[in-house]
Amino acid sequence: MLTLKHMLHPAIDGIAHNTSRYCVHIERLFNQNVRRKQLQTEKVVKFMPQVSITWMTQVSLA
């Protein structure tokens, strides 16, 4: 079990890193759009918890 956990850790670190990078990217795009025009926020609001839940699931599996 320890070996499996050690094998999973780099993968989970990668997922966490990519997720946070992706969230920052979405945030930047969102902020740019808000400056230009009022955007439908519920799309982003619905999407973001999904990313968080996915990330939390991956971490709890470690």
Contacts in CASP RR format, 6 or more apart in sequence:
PFRMAT RR
TARGET T0000
AUTHOR 0000-0000-0000
METHOD contacts of the structure
MODEL  1
MLTLKHMLHPAIDGIAHNTSRYCVHIERLFNQNVRRKQLQTEKVVKFMPQ
VSITWMTQVSLA
5 62 0 8 1.000
8 61 0 8 1.000
8 62 0 8 1.000
9 62 0 8 1.000
12 58 0 8 1.000
12 59 0 8 1.000
12 61 0 8 1.000
12 62 0 8 1.000
15 55 0 8 1.000
15 58 0 8 1.000
16 55 0 8 1.000
16 58 0 8 1.000
16 59 0 8 1.000
19 51 0 8 1.000
19 54 0 8 1.000
19 55 0 8 1.000
22 51 0 8 1.000
23 48 0 8 1.000
23 51 0 8 1.000
26 44 0 8 1.000
26 47 0 8 1.000
26 48 0 8 1.000
30 39 0 8 1.000
30 44 0 8 1.000
33 39 0 8 1.000
END
